[in-house]
Amino acid sequence: MPLRVRVCRRGDVPPGGHRGFAVPGVTWPILVADLDGTLIATAGVCPHEDVLLVDGHREGSVIVCPGHAYEFDLVTGRCAHDSLLHLRRYAVTMVGDEVWVDLL
C-alpha cells in the first residue's frame, strides 16, 4: 500500500523549473520538477553522496548534482556517469491543485 503525502500546490513549482519541499517524517526533501507541464517527483538528494539536488542545474529533463556534476535523467532516473546509481522517482497524483506523491 503506498504512502501518499501532500507535497505542495501546482503553482508552487514554476513552469520548466523545480523546487524542493520538506515533508514531515521524511529525512530528505522531495524534489518536484515541471517538464513541459508534467510534474516529476524524486528524492531531493543525489544517490552518490546525499548532496541536495534542489540546488542542481537543470537542462531539460537532466538535473546536474552540484556536488560532483553527476547527471540524472528525471524521467528515467538513470545516471549518465554511473549505471549503478539511480535516482528514486515517485508517482505523482494531482488532487485539484494539490500535488500528492507516493513515497512507497
C-alpha positions in Angstrom: 0.0 0.0 0.0 1.5 3.4 -1.0 2.3 6.1 1.5 0.7 9.1 -0.3 1.7 12.6 1.1 0.8 16.1 0.1 3.9 17.9 -1.1 2.8 21.2 -2.5 0.3 23.1 -4.7 0.7 23.1 -8.5 1.6 26.8 -8.5 4.5 26.2 -6.2 6.6 24.7 -9.0 7.4 27.2 -11.7 6.9 26.2 -15.4 10.1 24.5 -16.5 11.6 24.7 -13.1 12.0 22.6 -10.0 11.7 23.1 -6.2 12.4 21.0 -3.1 9.8 20.5 -0.4 10.2 19.3 3.2 7.8 16.6 4.1 7.2 15.8 7.8 8.7 12.5 8.7 10.9 12.3 5.6 14.6 12.8 6.0 15.3 14.3 2.6 13.4 16.9 0.6 11.1 15.8 -2.2 12.2 17.5 -5.5 9.3 18.3 -7.8 10.1 19.3 -11.4 8.0 20.6 -14.2 8.8 19.0 -17.5 6.7 20.6 -20.2 3.7 20.7 -17.9 4.2 17.3 -16.4 5.3 17.0 -12.8 8.0 14.6 -11.9 8.8 13.8 -8.2 12.1 12.4 -7.0 14.2 12.2 -3.9 15.8 15.6 -3.4 19.3 14.2 -2.7 21.9 12.7 -5.0 22.3 8.9 -4.5 26.1 9.3 -5.0 26.8 11.3 -1.8 23.5 12.8 -0.5 24.1 16.3 -1.9 20.9 18.3 -2.3 19.7 18.1 -5.9 17.4 21.0 -5.3 20.5 23.3 -5.8 21.4 21.5 -9.0 21.3 22.9 -12.5 18.6 21.7 -14.9 18.9 21.2 -18.7 15.6 19.9 -19.9 14.9 16.6 -18.2 18.5 16.3 -16.8 19.5 17.6 -13.4 23.2 18.0 -12.6 24.2 17.4 -9.0 26.1 20.5 -7.6 28.4 18.3 -5.6 30.2 16.2 -8.3 28.3 17.1 -11.5 26.7 13.7 -11.8 23.8 13.9 -14.3 20.4 12.3 -13.7 17.6 12.0 -16.1 14.4 13.0 -14.2 12.2 10.9 -16.5 14.1 7.6 -16.2 16.2 8.1 -13.0 19.3 7.0 -14.8 22.7 8.4 -14.1 24.8 9.3 -17.1 28.1 8.7 -15.1 27.4 5.5 -13.2 24.9 2.9 -14.3 24.7 1.6 -10.7 23.3 4.9 -9.5 19.6 5.5 -9.9 17.5 8.5 -8.8 14.5 7.3 -6.9 11.3 8.7 -8.5 7.8 8.8 -7.1 4.3 8.6 -8.6 2.6 12.0 -8.7 -1.2 12.3 -8.2 -3.0 15.6 -8.7 -6.0 16.3 -6.4 -7.4 19.6 -7.6 -4.3 21.9 -7.5 -2.6 19.8 -4.8 0.5 17.6 -5.6 0.5 14.3 -3.9 3.4 11.9 -4.1 3.5 8.1 -3.3 6.7 7.5 -1.3 6.3 3.7 -1.2 
